[in-house]
Amino acid sequence: MKATIAIVGSGFIGRGWAARFASAGAHVRLWDSDPGAPGAALRWLDETLPAMEQLGLIADAAGARTRVVACATLDQAVAEVDYVQENAPEALDLKRDLHRRIEAATADTTVVGSSTSTFPGSRIFGGLSREDRCLVAHPANPPHLLPVVELVPTPRTAPAALARCQDLMRAAGQVPVLLKKEIEGFVMNRLQAGVICEAISLVADGVIAPDDLDAVIRHSLGLRWSFMGPFETMDLNAPGGFADYAARYGGPLRGLGRDLKVAAEWPAETLATIETERRARVPGGDLAARGAWRDRRLMALAAHKKQMNAKEGE
């Protein structure tokens, strides 16, 4: 892809975006309000890009790395770029102020996306004179390994800006999905919230231990959800397809739905139990290493899926 991208906020999400865009051929500029963050992101790229190349996920790690630079100022980072991906902390006033600064320093043709995972774009961009070129572009974490990105236009986002963002994301190797209207938490986090909240309730009610609950996801639902969604799962789990599944199991599943406790409080003692079990598994000082292990696993899974998709013509 031939584009210049500004990454505003170069922490976990921002550095993943940098890896994704640079490996697809874009020139990437990093900026962060923390002066040390871009340098840390560059050092992370020095390790991550070669690991991705080794697994066949990208073609030229060295070339990708040369296309990423750190900028001393926000104005320098966003001037005359094709696209800005903002990844600031989830604080609404901070994001609103940052986007006012981005608007003042960018060309009118620049499309601007926010990685926010909670705020509808109209709350972030409302009041800007160029809200029509802004939208939410919410990635999975980490975005260089989990390619879906939720594109959520505000009521004022111009169709042309949305189309340009879709094209850019596809060129970067992402899988853009379009939300037809704004909704709190978007789709990915709402689905995740349902699973997480019910999981905590099951532990709180004494149904299952935290480690065993993780095993249920890891060794059943998570395996098939890595390559198909719930509707395709339903379609393949009954002889006559989706309609047959709905007829056979719809009643019992709706009954379970009424019994779920996804809106229940998170009891402090349950959270303490889960924290104790997690720290027994992974001490606090080992979390960064475990995160690196997760990324290696995701790289291997992504490489497998890429290989299988190529064989099957997908």
C-alpha positions in Angstrom: 0.0 0.0 0.0 1.2 3.5 -0.8 0.2 5.7 2.0 1.5 7.7 4.9 0.0 6.9 8.3 0.2 8.8 11.6 -0.1 6.7 14.7 -1.1 9.0 17.6 -0.4 7.0 20.8 2.2 4.3 20.5 1.5 2.0 23.3 0.2 -1.6 23.0 -2.4 -0.7 20.3 -0.4 1.9 18.5 2.7 -0.2 18.0 0.5 -3.1 16.7 -1.0 -0.7 14.2 2.5 0.4 13.2 3.5 -3.2 12.6 0.4 -3.8 10.5 0.6 -0.7 8.3 4.4 -0.8 7.8 4.4 -4.4 6.9 1.8 -3.7 4.2 4.1 -1.0 2.7 2.9 2.2 4.3 5.2 4.9 5.7 4.4 5.3 9.4 5.0 8.2 11.8 4.7 7.6 15.6 3.9 10.2 18.2 2.9 9.9 21.8 2.4 12.4 24.7 4.9 10.2 26.6 8.3 11.1 24.9 9.6 7.6 25.7 6.8 5.6 24.2 7.8 5.9 20.5 11.3 4.7 21.2 9.9 1.7 23.1 7.6 1.0 20.2 10.5 1.0 17.8 12.5 -1.4 19.9 9.4 -3.7 20.1 9.2 -3.5 16.3 12.8 -4.6 16.0 11.8 -7.9 17.6 8.3 -8.4 16.4 8.6 -7.8 12.7 11.4 -10.4 12.2 9.3 -12.9 14.2 6.4 -12.3 11.9 8.6 -12.7 8.8 10.0 -16.0 10.1 6.4 -17.4 10.3 5.6 -16.1 6.8 3.1 -13.5 8.0 5.0 -10.6 6.3 7.6 -10.6 3.5 10.2 -8.0 4.4 10.7 -7.2 8.1 13.7 -5.0 7.5 11.9 -2.9 4.8 8.9 -2.5 7.1 11.1 -1.3 10.0 12.7 1.4 7.8 9.3 2.8 7.0 8.5 3.6 10.7 9.9 6.8 12.3 9.2 8.6 15.6 8.2 12.2 15.5 8.9 14.8 18.2 5.6 16.7 17.9 2.0 15.9 17.0 2.0 18.5 14.2 5.0 16.8 12.6 3.4 13.4 12.8 0.1 14.3 11.3 1.0 16.9 8.7 0.1 15.8 5.1 -0.7 12.2 6.0 -3.3 10.1 4.3 -4.7 8.7 7.6 -4.5 9.2 11.3 -5.1 6.3 13.8 -5.5 7.7 17.3 -4.9 5.4 20.2 -5.0 7.6 23.3 -6.2 6.4 26.7 -9.9 6.0 27.2 -10.6 9.4 28.6 -13.2 11.4 26.7 -12.0 14.9 27.4 -8.4 13.8 26.5 -9.5 12.4 23.2 -11.7 15.4 22.4 -8.8 17.8 23.0 -6.4 15.6 21.0 -8.8 15.5 18.0 -9.1 19.3 18.1 -5.3 19.4 17.8 -5.3 16.8 15.0 -7.9 18.7 13.1 -5.9 21.9 13.3 -2.7 20.2 12.0 -4.0 17.9 9.2 -5.0 18.5 5.6 -8.8 18.5 4.9 -8.3 15.3 2.8 -6.9 13.3 5.8 -9.2 10.6 7.2 -9.0 10.3 11.0 -9.9 7.1 12.9 -10.0 6.4 16.7 -9.2 3.1 18.3 -11.6 3.9 21.1 -13.1 0.7 22.6 -16.0 2.4 24.5 -17.0 5.8 23.2 -19.2 6.4 20.1 -17.5 8.6 17.6 -20.1 11.4 17.9 -19.0 11.9 21.5 -15.3 12.2 20.5 -15.7 14.2 17.3 -18.8 16.2 18.0 -18.1 19.9 17.6 -15.2 19.5 15.1 -15.6 21.4 11.9 -14.5 18.4 9.9 -16.3 15.6 11.7 -17.3 14.4 8.2 -13.8 12.8 7.8 -13.8 11.1 11.2 -14.9 7.7 12.4 -14.2 5.0 14.9 -11.8 2.3 13.7 -11.8 -0.1 16.7 -9.3 -3.0 16.4 -8.9 -6.2 18.2 -5.9 -6.4 20.4 -3.2 -6.8 19.1 -4.1 -5.4 15.7 -1.1 -6.8 13.9 -2.2 -10.3 14.7 -6.0 -10.1 15.0 -7.1 -8.4 11.8 -10.7 -7.4 12.4 -11.4 -3.7 12.7 -14.9 -2.3 13.5 -15.6 0.8 11.4 -18.3 2.9 13.0 -19.2 6.1 11.3 -20.9 9.0 13.1 -24.2 10.4 11.6 -22.0 13.0 10.1 -19.2 10.8 8.6 -19.0 11.3 4.9 -19.5 8.1 2.8 -16.3 8.9 0.9 -14.3 9.0 4.1 -15.7 5.7 5.2 -15.0 4.1 1.8 -11.4 5.4 1.9 -10.9 4.0 5.4 -12.3 0.6 4.3 -10.0 0.5 1.3 -7.0 1.5 3.4 -7.7 -1.2 6.0 -8.1 -3.9 3.3 -4.9 -2.8 1.7 -3.2 -3.2 5.1 -4.5 -6.8 5.4 -7.2 -6.0 7.9 -10.8 -7.3 7.9 -13.0 -4.2 8.2 -16.5 -4.8 9.4 -19.1 -2.0 9.2 -21.4 -1.2 12.0 -24.7 0.3 10.6 -25.2 2.6 13.6 -23.4 3.8 16.7 -23.8 1.6 19.9 -21.9 1.6 23.2 -19.0 -0.8 23.2 -19.6 -1.7 19.5 -20.0 -5.4 18.6 -16.7 -7.0 19.6 -16.8 -5.7 23.2 -20.5 -6.4 23.7 -20.0 -10.0 22.7 -16.9 -10.2 24.9 -18.8 -8.6 27.8 -21.5 -11.3 27.6 -19.0 -14.0 28.0 -16.9 -12.3 30.6 -19.8 -11.3 32.8 -21.4 -14.7 32.7 -18.0 -16.3 33.4 -17.6 -14.2 36.6 -21.2 -15.1 37.7 -20.5 -18.8 37.2 -17.5 -18.6 39.5 -19.3 -16.4 42.0 -22.2 -18.9 42.2 -19.7 -21.8 42.9 -20.4 -23.5 39.6 -16.8 -23.8 38.4 -13.3 -22.8 39.3 -11.6 -20.0 37.3 -9.0 -22.4 35.7 -11.6 -24.8 34.6 -13.7 -22.1 33.1 -10.7 -21.0 31.1 -10.3 -24.6 30.0 -13.9 -24.7 28.7 -13.2 -21.8 26.4 -9.7 -22.8 25.4 -10.5 -26.4 24.5 -14.0 -26.0 23.0 -15.6 -22.7 22.0 -12.3 -21.0 21.4 -11.1 -23.6 19.0 -13.9 -23.4 16.6 -14.4 -19.6 17.0 -10.9 -19.2 15.7 -12.1 -19.9 12.2 -15.9 -19.6 12.3 -18.5 -17.4 14.0 -21.6 -18.3 16.0 -24.0 -18.3 13.0 -21.8 -20.6 10.9 -21.4 -22.8 14.0 -25.1 -23.1 14.3 -25.4 -23.7 10.5 -23.1 -26.7 10.8 -24.4 -28.1 14.0 -27.7 -29.4 12.7 -28.4 -31.6 9.6 -30.6 -29.0 8.0 -28.5 -25.9 8.6 -29.2 -22.8 10.6 -33.1 -22.9 10.4 -33.0 -26.5 11.6 -30.7 -25.6 14.5 -32.9 -22.7 15.5 -35.9 -25.0 15.5 -34.2 -27.8 17.5 -32.3 -25.7 20.0 -33.8 -22.3 20.0 -36.2 -22.9 22.9 -33.6 -24.3 25.3 -31.1 -21.6 24.4 -33.6 -18.8 24.9 -34.3 -20.4 28.3 -30.7 -20.3 29.1 -30.5 -16.7 27.9 -33.2 -15.7 30.4 -31.2 -17.4 33.2 -27.9 -15.7 32.4 -26.5 -13.2 34.9 -24.5 -11.0 32.6 -25.8 -7.9 34.3 -24.9 -9.1 37.9 -22.4 -7.3 40.0 -18.8 -8.6 40.1 -18.4 -9.6 43.8 -15.1 -8.4 45.3 -14.4 -11.9 46.8 -14.9 -13.5 43.4 -12.5 -11.1 41.7 -10.0 -11.8 44.5 -10.3 -15.5 43.9 -9.7 -15.2 40.2 -6.8 -12.9 40.8 -5.2 -15.3 43.3 -5.5 -18.2 40.8 -4.1 -16.1 38.0 -1.1 -15.0 40.0 -0.5 -18.6 41.0 -0.4 -19.5 37.3 1.5 -16.4 36.2 3.3 -14.2 38.8 2.9 -10.5 38.3 6.5 -10.1 37.3 6.0 -12.6 34.5 3.0 -10.9 32.8 5.1 -9.3 30.1 6.7 -12.6 29.2 3.3 -14.3 29.1 2.1 -11.6 26.8 4.9 -12.3 24.5 4.0 -16.0 24.7 0.4 -15.1 23.7 1.7 -13.1 20.7 3.8 -16.0 19.6 0.8 -18.3 19.8 -1.3 -15.8 17.8 1.5 -15.5 15.2 1.5 -19.3 14.8 -2.3 -19.5 14.6 -2.3 -16.6 12.0 0.3 -18.4 10.0 -1.7 -21.7 10.0 -4.9 -19.9 9.0 -3.0 -18.1 6.2 -1.6 -21.4 4.9 -5.0 -23.1 5.1 -6.8 -20.2 3.4 -4.3 -20.3 0.6 -4.9 -24.1 0.1 -8.6 -23.7 0.1 -8.7 -20.6 -2.1 -10.2 -18.3 0.5 
